[in-house]
Amino acid sequence: MPTAVIATEADMRGRRTASSPVAGKTKGDELKDEVYRRMFLLEAHRPGADRDLAVALLRAWMTLDSGPRGAKERSWLKKVCPICLAMIEASTQSHPMREIL
């Protein structure tokens, strides 16, 4: 019987780096990638993924508010933030013991 191969975060980062050129990426694109990666890890029920997603969102807000950035990135963040917060809340409600630990 074949076994399932679970990609680690380092594997995912390596694949992204190998498959896409970094030269054309903006800081906004990097922030989006980070938030989406954390969302996927939370969907996969990885331990600590809810905290990591919250930190990625906070980092994105701080970066986009610290200097002149395009309205496009802020608009994306305003759309995705409520979704991420709902995911984090659902995760903590489905695993109440994690809050104690």
N, C-alpha and C positions, 0 to 999 in steps of 0.2 A: 504494500500500500504506500503510495507516495506521501511524503510528509510536507506540510505547508512551511514555506519559508517566510519568516517575518522580517521585513526590512527594519533595520535600526535607523535611528535618526541620522547617524553618521553616514550610513549607506545612502539615505535619501539626499543628504547634502552633497555627497560625492557625485551622485547621478545628476543632480541639478547643475553642478559645476561643470561636469564633463559634457553635458548635452546643451548648455546654453552659454553663450559668451557673456562674461561679466562686464566687458568694456561698455556696453550700451545701457547698463542698468543705472537707474537713478536711485536716490535714497528712498524715494517713495515706493519704487518697485521692490526694493529690498525689504522694506517694512511690510508690504503686502505679502510677500513670500513668507516672511517670518510668521505673520498672523495666520495665514492659511495653513502652514505646516503645523502650528500649534492646534488649530481647529481639527485637523485630521487626526492628530495624536489623541485629542480628547475624545473624538468619535470612536477611536480604537481602544478606549478605556485604559490608556497608559497611566500608571501612577504619577501623580504630580502634574499631569497635563493641564488641569484646571488652573493651577497657580501659574504655570508657564504661559498660558494663554493670557491671563490677566496681566502679567508682566510685559508681554509683547504688546498688548493694547496700550498700556501705560507708556511704554517706550515710544510707541508710534505717536501718541498724543503729545508727548513732551518734545519729540523731534519736530513734528509739524507745527507746533506752536512757538518754537524757539527762533524761527527765522522766516524770511519770505519764501513761502512755498506756494505752489499752484492750488487753486481752489479744487482742482480735480482730486487730489489726494485727501483733502479735508472732507470732501463730499463722500468719497469712498469710505472713509473712516466713520463718518456719521451713519452710513447705511449698515456697515458690518458690525459696529460696536453693539447695538442691541441684540443682534443675533448671537454674538459671542457671549454676552452677559447671560442670555437665556440658556445657552449651552452650559455655562459654568454653574448656573443655578440648578439646572436639571441634574448635572453630575453630582453636586453636593447633596441634593435631595435623594438621589438613588443610592448614595453611599454615605449615610449619616455618621457612621463610625469614623470615617476619615477626618471629619472635623475635630474629633476628640484627639486623634493621634497627632 
